[in-house]
Amino acid sequence: MTDISQRESAMPPVSAKHSLVGAVREFLASAKLILVESAKAFLKNGGLDRSAALAFYGFLSMVPLLLLEVFVVARVIHSSRSALALLKTMTSELLPASSQFILNEVYSLSVHKSWGIVTIVALIWSATPLAGGIRNAFGAIFRPEKNLPFFKGIVLNVFAVVVTLTALGVVVFLRLGYVLWIPLLPPGIRGTFKCAYSGVLVLGLPLFLYLFYRMLIPARLKIRHLLFGSVVTAILLSVVGPMFTFVLKYNPNYGVTFGSLKAIFLLFVWVYYSFAAILLGTEIMASVARHDALVIGRLFTQPEINRGSRRLLNRFVRVFENGQQVFHEGDKGEAMFHVLRGSVGMFSAGKCFRVMKAGEYFGEMAMLLDAERTMSAIAQEPGTELVEISRENLETVLKENPGIVLSILREMAARLKHTNESINSPRSDQH
């Protein structure tokens, strides 16, 4: 068995002040890593291009979705015109400078449309390309090992549209209750009800995004990562509207070159920025989920470890003294090691085949093959520092960085060649 108990070195006591300062610095370094890697991944995965494609899907899906919502709300309040007015009030808060145009078209269709089950199914189906496009965009971010079966993907797309309609319906009915009940409430309770209503709306968007992520992200994420991503994306989306309104306020001629199509142009641009915010929020969530792999990955991509990277690596560092065993020959390969400082000798049958120095790594073959160690590893210098890398983190690093795979394969081939030469050299000397 690996001498895990011997890996932990005695550390001097740390004051609460220094511990707090260290924790803050580590948090800031971690936040910087996540933001930088998220921005890189957003550009690498074509976030802007995908946002434009999703904006096109969203623009085409908006009328069917609102048309279905008008139909549902009208069944409750028995008036398409009242349902449209309610939706207009809501969308004016969400779609700057374009709600009037889009809802006029929706009302015109709802008045002249003969409703039936075929029409409803057709409208739901016309909105599924948006869900499919979002799922494909999420797939580019998380890179699942297996593609989703075709029919399961269709079911998830339809389900996502239904959930979107349900969420929009809940917000509409809350708004309806707000309009109808507020005037009837006593003044003392009215303020409390307004606060409760605002709180529900604030929490509603992250909850909707959480459900949407659960349905469309092709990876198994922890609940805390999904919740964090939902909150971050909701914050980004809440910023898009005011920023776009600010631009229109101080640049009223924005989009004027499109003439009578200015409203359509503004709507498309707003949807474009909204999807960019969603994809960026998703990239941030993905970076948080694979935070450890991002930290480990810098060992393979950065020639020198800077202070910030070293601070994040501390939780993976194990310190060994001269002559201390890292692992024994025959142990199960559960991790690999990267030498930060000092050196480690690789022994078999009492013979040292190689000394691993700072910047080199070892133990990856047994870990990747889930096999037994073919050599023993012994620290050769006092205070030798090793980064312990788990199989899960290495697999994530290799999946995210194909160039590292080739580098490791070359290193493994070179080591096999060196080992074979070391084994065969005594025989050749005898001849």
TORTORBA-293629 format. One line per 3 residues: number of its first residue (from 1); their letters; for each residue x, y, z of C-alpha. Coordinates in Angstrom, 2 decimals, always signed. Layout:
N
NUM> a> X Y Z  ...
***
This chain:
431
1> mtd> +0.00 +0.00 +0.00  +1.10 +3.56 -0.61  +2.50 +5.25 +2.46
4> isq> -0.10 +8.01 +2.50  +0.38 +8.59 +6.21  +4.05 +9.36 +5.62
7> res> +3.38 +11.98 +2.98  +2.12 +14.68 +5.31  +5.01 +16.69 +6.69
10> amp> +4.87 +18.56 +9.97  +3.90 +22.15 +9.33  +4.65 +25.05 +11.70
13> pvs> +1.67 +26.67 +13.39  +0.08 +29.46 +11.35  -1.56 +32.49 +12.96
16> akh> -5.22 +33.21 +12.25  -4.25 +36.46 +10.52  -1.83 +34.78 +8.13
19> slv> -4.32 +31.96 +7.57  -7.04 +34.46 +6.63  -4.69 +36.41 +4.33
22> gav> -3.62 +33.15 +2.69  -7.24 +32.09 +2.20  -8.12 +35.46 +0.61
25> ref> -5.13 +35.29 -1.72  -6.00 +31.74 -2.70  -9.60 +32.78 -3.38
28> las> -8.47 +35.70 -5.54  -6.03 +33.50 -7.45  -8.78 +30.92 -7.94
31> akl> -11.25 +33.56 -9.15  -8.66 +34.94 -11.57  -7.97 +31.45 -12.91
34> ilv> -11.68 +30.75 -13.43  -12.37 +34.07 -15.17  -9.31 +33.87 -17.43
37> esa> -9.92 +30.24 -18.41  -13.65 +30.90 -18.92  -12.92 +33.81 -21.25
40> kaf> -10.39 +31.70 -23.19  -12.82 +28.79 -23.44  -15.64 +31.13 -24.53
43> lkn> -13.56 +32.38 -27.45  -12.06 +28.96 -28.22  -15.51 +27.33 -28.37
46> ggl> -16.81 +30.05 -30.69  -19.07 +31.64 -28.08  -19.83 +34.70 -30.19
49> drs> -20.59 +32.64 -33.30  -22.80 +30.27 -31.33  -24.57 +33.24 -29.74
52> aal> -25.41 +34.55 -33.21  -26.80 +31.15 -34.25  -28.82 +30.86 -31.02
55> afy> -30.10 +34.41 -31.53  -31.44 +33.34 -34.91  -33.12 +30.27 -33.37
58> gfl> -34.41 +32.39 -30.50  -35.80 +35.03 -32.82  -37.70 +32.37 -34.79
61> smv> -38.89 +30.67 -31.60  -40.04 +33.84 -29.85  -43.30 +34.27 -31.76
64> pll> -44.43 +30.61 -31.33  -43.59 +30.70 -27.62  -45.43 +33.98 -26.98
67> lle> -48.31 +32.82 -29.16  -48.68 +29.69 -27.06  -48.46 +31.78 -23.90
70> vfv> -51.20 +34.13 -25.13  -53.35 +31.09 -25.86  -52.82 +29.64 -22.37
73> var> -53.34 +32.93 -20.53  -56.40 +33.78 -22.63  -58.01 +30.49 -21.58
76> vih> -57.74 +31.64 -17.95  -58.72 +35.31 -18.18  -61.08 +34.72 -21.14
79> ssr> -59.61 +37.52 -23.26  -56.82 +37.44 -25.82  -56.60 +41.24 -25.70
82> sal> -56.14 +41.24 -21.90  -53.60 +38.42 -22.17  -51.70 +40.41 -24.78
85> all> -51.76 +43.54 -22.61  -50.39 +41.56 -19.68  -47.62 +40.06 -21.79
88> ktm> -46.86 +43.47 -23.25  -46.31 +44.90 -19.77  -43.95 +42.07 -18.93
91> tse> -42.01 +41.99 -22.16  -41.52 +45.75 -22.13  -39.43 +45.15 -19.01
94> llp> -37.40 +42.45 -20.77  -37.21 +43.41 -24.44  -36.07 +47.02 -24.77
97> ass> -37.58 +49.02 -27.62  -39.08 +46.02 -29.40  -41.90 +44.51 -27.34
100> qfi> -44.58 +46.54 -29.14  -43.61 +45.21 -32.57  -43.28 +41.56 -31.60
103> lne> -46.49 +41.46 -29.56  -48.52 +43.16 -32.27  -47.55 +40.31 -34.56
106> vys> -48.41 +37.77 -31.85  -51.83 +39.33 -31.29  -52.57 +39.42 -35.01
109> lsv> -51.78 +35.71 -35.26  -53.71 +34.79 -32.12  -56.87 +36.51 -33.35
112> hks> -56.86 +34.87 -36.79  -55.55 +31.49 -35.70  -57.97 +28.57 -35.28
115> wgi> -56.60 +26.66 -32.31  -56.38 +22.90 -32.21  -54.11 +20.17 -30.96
118> vti> -52.26 +20.06 -34.29  -51.61 +23.81 -34.15  -50.32 +23.61 -30.56
121> val> -48.04 +20.66 -31.37  -46.74 +22.49 -34.44  -45.96 +25.60 -32.39
124> iws> -44.13 +23.57 -29.74  -42.19 +21.74 -32.44  -41.21 +25.01 -34.13
127> atp> -39.51 +26.09 -30.89  -37.48 +22.88 -30.43  -34.56 +23.95 -32.71
130> lag> -33.71 +26.57 -30.07  -33.45 +23.91 -27.36  -31.41 +21.71 -29.70
133> gir> -29.05 +24.58 -30.51  -28.54 +25.34 -26.82  -27.87 +21.65 -26.09
136> naf> -25.27 +21.54 -28.88  -23.62 +24.69 -27.51  -23.47 +23.12 -24.05
139> gai> -22.00 +19.98 -25.63  -19.14 +22.05 -27.07  -18.46 +23.40 -23.58
142> frp> -18.57 +20.12 -21.63  -17.41 +17.71 -24.38  -19.35 +14.58 -23.36
145> ekn> -17.75 +11.21 -24.08  -20.95 +9.87 -25.65  -23.46 +11.62 -27.85
148> lpf> -27.06 +11.69 -26.72  -29.35 +9.23 -28.58  -31.34 +10.93 -31.31
151> fkg> -34.85 +10.28 -29.96  -33.82 +11.09 -26.38  -32.51 +14.41 -27.64
154> ivl> -35.84 +15.17 -29.31  -37.72 +14.33 -26.11  -35.43 +16.60 -24.08
157> nvf> -35.88 +19.42 -26.59  -39.68 +19.17 -26.40  -39.53 +18.94 -22.62
160> avv> -37.31 +22.02 -22.46  -39.86 +23.98 -24.54  -42.68 +22.84 -22.23
163> vtl> -40.68 +23.84 -19.14  -39.97 +27.25 -20.71  -43.68 +27.75 -21.39
166> tal> -44.53 +26.65 -17.86  -42.00 +29.01 -16.32  -43.23 +31.90 -18.47
169> gvv> -46.81 +31.01 -17.55  -46.02 +31.05 -13.84  -44.47 +34.52 -14.19
172> vfl> -47.48 +35.74 -16.21  -49.97 +34.51 -13.61  -47.91 +36.00 -10.81
175> rlg> -48.03 +39.27 -12.66  -51.77 +38.86 -13.15  -52.26 +38.23 -9.45
178> yvl> -50.07 +41.20 -8.68  -52.20 +43.50 -10.86  -55.54 +42.17 -9.59
181> wip> -54.83 +41.65 -5.89  -52.56 +44.57 -4.96  -55.38 +47.18 -5.08
184> llp> -57.58 +44.95 -2.88  -55.02 +44.48 -0.10  -54.82 +46.69 +3.01
187> pgi> -52.00 +49.25 +2.86  -50.05 +47.47 +5.61  -49.98 +44.15 +3.77
190> rgt> -49.50 +45.67 +0.33  -45.81 +46.43 +0.90  -45.13 +42.92 +2.17
193> fkc> -46.86 +41.41 -0.85  -44.82 +43.59 -3.20  -41.59 +42.48 -1.54
196> ays> -42.65 +38.81 -1.74  -43.55 +39.23 -5.40  -40.19 +40.84 -6.18
199> gvl> -38.39 +38.07 -4.30  -40.20 +35.36 -6.27  -39.25 +37.02 -9.54
202> vlg> -35.61 +37.37 -8.44  -35.39 +33.70 -7.44  -37.44 +32.54 -10.40
205> lpl> -34.78 +33.15 -13.07  -32.00 +31.16 -11.30  -34.48 +28.35 -10.62
208> fly> -35.54 +28.28 -14.27  -31.89 +28.27 -15.40  -31.15 +25.44 -12.96
211> lfy> -33.91 +23.30 -14.50  -32.79 +24.26 -17.99  -29.19 +23.29 -17.19
214> rml> -30.29 +19.96 -15.72  -32.17 +19.11 -18.92  -29.72 +20.29 -21.55
217> ipa> -26.18 +20.01 -20.15  -24.71 +16.69 -21.39  -22.66 +16.09 -18.23
220> rlk> -23.27 +15.09 -14.63  -22.54 +18.09 -12.47  -22.83 +18.50 -8.73
223> irh> -25.84 +20.43 -7.49  -23.66 +23.21 -6.06  -22.05 +23.74 -9.47
226> llf> -25.44 +23.92 -11.19  -26.75 +26.36 -8.59  -23.62 +28.51 -8.86
229> gsv> -23.84 +28.57 -12.65  -27.54 +29.43 -12.51  -26.94 +32.37 -10.19
232> vta> -23.98 +33.68 -12.21  -25.91 +33.40 -15.49  -28.95 +35.10 -13.94
235> ill> -26.71 +37.99 -12.82  -25.21 +38.31 -16.30  -28.66 +38.29 -17.89
238> svv> -29.92 +40.91 -15.45  -27.06 +43.18 -16.54  -27.72 +42.79 -20.28
241> gpm> -31.09 +44.59 -20.24  -29.99 +47.76 -18.39  -26.78 +47.98 -20.42
244> ftf> -28.66 +47.68 -23.70  -31.22 +50.24 -22.54  -28.37 +52.58 -21.57
247> vlk> -26.86 +52.24 -25.07  -30.22 +53.01 -26.69  -30.80 +56.00 -24.40
250> ynp> -27.52 +57.67 -25.26  -27.48 +56.47 -28.86  -31.10 +56.71 -30.08
253> nyg> -30.00 +56.38 -33.70  -28.57 +52.93 -33.08  -29.91 +50.69 -35.85
256> vtf> -31.52 +53.57 -37.74  -29.85 +52.42 -40.96  -32.29 +49.47 -40.95
259> gsl> -35.22 +51.85 -41.38  -38.57 +50.22 -40.66  -36.72 +47.04 -39.63
262> kai> -35.01 +48.81 -36.73  -37.25 +47.09 -34.16  -36.37 +43.67 -35.55
265> fll> -32.67 +44.58 -35.56  -32.77 +45.76 -31.94  -34.61 +42.65 -30.85
268> fvw> -32.10 +40.41 -32.61  -29.14 +42.25 -31.06  -30.68 +42.02 -27.59
271> vyy> -31.28 +38.28 -27.98  -27.72 +37.91 -29.28  -26.23 +39.54 -26.19
274> sfa> -28.53 +37.52 -23.94  -27.29 +34.24 -25.39  -23.70 +35.46 -25.14
277> ail> -24.33 +36.05 -21.43  -25.83 +32.56 -21.07  -22.88 +30.87 -22.78
280> lgt> -20.35 +32.90 -20.78  -22.15 +31.99 -17.55  -22.10 +28.35 -18.61
283> eim> -18.36 +28.55 -19.32  -17.81 +29.98 -15.83  -19.84 +27.13 -14.34
286> asv> -17.80 +24.59 -16.34  -14.54 +26.17 -15.14  -15.70 +25.99 -11.54
289> arh> -16.69 +22.33 -12.00  -13.24 +21.44 -13.36  -11.29 +23.86 -11.20
292> dal> -8.83 +21.23 -9.95  -8.11 +20.06 -13.49  -7.42 +23.66 -14.56
295> vig> -4.91 +24.03 -11.73  -3.23 +20.71 -12.58  -3.26 +21.46 -16.30
298> rlf> -0.94 +24.43 -15.84  +1.81 +22.01 -14.79  +1.84 +20.69 -18.35
301> tqp> +1.29 +23.96 -20.22  +3.37 +26.49 -18.25  +7.18 +26.16 -18.28
304> ein> +7.40 +28.02 -14.97  +4.99 +28.01 -12.04  +4.16 +31.56 -10.98
307> rgs> +3.19 +32.58 -7.48  -0.55 +32.45 -8.11  -0.42 +28.96 -9.65
310> rrl> +1.80 +27.73 -6.83  -0.67 +29.03 -4.26  -3.46 +27.00 -5.89
313> lnr> -1.23 +23.91 -6.14  -0.52 +23.83 -2.40  -3.54 +21.64 -1.65
316> fvr> -2.15 +18.96 -4.00  +1.47 +19.14 -2.77  +3.02 +16.33 -0.70
319> vfe> +6.43 +16.77 +0.96  +8.90 +13.88 +1.31  +12.23 +13.68 +3.09
322> ngq> +15.39 +12.08 +1.74  +14.94 +8.30 +1.51  +11.19 +8.44 +2.13
325> qvf> +9.09 +6.07 +0.03  +6.57 +7.65 -2.35  +5.16 +4.29 -3.40
328> heg> +6.34 +0.67 -3.53  +6.74 -1.67 -6.45  +3.52 -3.70 -6.69
331> dkg> +1.28 -0.97 -5.24  -1.88 -0.16 -7.17  -1.45 +2.91 -9.37
334> eam> -4.04 +5.35 -8.04  -2.24 +8.61 -8.78  +0.70 +10.13 -10.64
337> fhv> +3.18 +12.70 -9.38  +4.80 +15.85 -10.73  +8.09 +16.97 -9.17
340> lrg> +7.99 +20.58 -8.03  +11.22 +20.57 -6.04  +13.88 +18.00 -5.24
343> svg> +14.21 +14.64 -6.98  +12.81 +11.10 -6.88  +14.63 +7.89 -7.81
346> mfs> +12.85 +5.06 -9.62  +14.07 +1.69 -8.31  +13.48 -1.94 -9.26
349> agk> +15.28 -4.91 -7.70  +17.55 -2.49 -5.84  +18.70 -0.75 -9.03
352> cfr> +18.00 +2.92 -9.80  +16.83 +3.23 -13.37  +16.15 +6.95 -13.42
355> vmk> +16.06 +10.04 -11.25  +13.07 +12.33 -11.80  +13.89 +15.99 -11.27
358> age> +11.87 +19.21 -10.99  +9.45 +19.63 -13.91  +9.20 +15.89 -14.61
361> yfg> +6.39 +13.50 -13.72  +6.13 +9.77 -13.00  +3.61 +7.07 -12.10
364> ema> +1.24 +7.91 -14.94  +1.44 +4.55 -16.72  +0.23 +2.43 -13.80
367> mll> -2.49 +4.98 -13.06  -3.79 +5.16 -16.63  -3.72 +1.35 -17.00
370> dae> -5.11 +0.81 -13.48  -2.21 -1.59 -12.98  +0.41 -2.30 -10.31
373> rtm> +3.54 -0.20 -9.96  +6.50 -1.70 -11.81  +9.02 +0.31 -9.77
376> sai> +9.41 +1.91 -6.38  +9.74 +5.67 -6.02  +12.02 +7.06 -3.31
379> aqe> +12.74 +10.73 -2.56  +16.40 +11.61 -3.09  +16.55 +15.04 -1.46
382> pgt> +15.20 +16.54 +1.76  +12.04 +18.60 +1.30  +11.15 +17.02 -2.03
385> elv> +7.78 +18.44 -3.12  +5.45 +16.44 -5.34  +2.06 +17.33 -6.82
388> eis> -0.29 +14.36 -6.55  -2.56 +14.09 -9.61  -5.65 +11.90 -9.51
391> ren> -6.89 +9.85 -12.47  -10.05 +11.98 -12.73  -8.12 +15.25 -12.92
394> let> -5.66 +13.89 -15.48  -8.46 +12.56 -17.69  -10.10 +15.99 -17.64
397> vlk> -6.80 +17.68 -18.47  -6.15 +15.31 -21.38  -9.68 +15.75 -22.71
400> enp> -9.40 +19.53 -22.60  -5.85 +19.69 -23.99  -5.20 +17.24 -26.85
403> giv> -1.65 +18.56 -27.22  -0.77 +17.24 -23.76  -1.81 +13.72 -24.84
406> lsi> +0.83 +13.68 -27.57  +3.43 +15.06 -25.16  +2.70 +12.34 -22.59
409> lre> +2.75 +9.61 -25.26  +6.17 +10.78 -26.44  +7.45 +10.87 -22.87
412> maa> +6.13 +7.36 -22.17  +7.74 +6.04 -25.37  +11.07 +7.64 -24.45
415> rlk> +10.92 +6.11 -20.98  +10.13 +2.66 -22.33  +13.10 +2.97 -24.67
418> htn> +15.36 +4.11 -21.82  +14.15 +1.29 -19.56  +14.73 -1.34 -22.25
421> esi> +18.23 -0.01 -22.85  +18.95 -0.09 -19.10  +17.69 -3.67 -18.80
424> nsp> +19.57 -4.94 -21.85  +22.85 -3.15 -21.17  +24.20 -5.71 -18.63
427> rsd> +23.56 -8.53 -21.11  +25.39 -6.72 -23.89  +28.35 -6.14 -21.54
430> qh> +28.61 -9.88 -20.89  +29.05 -10.58 -24.61
***
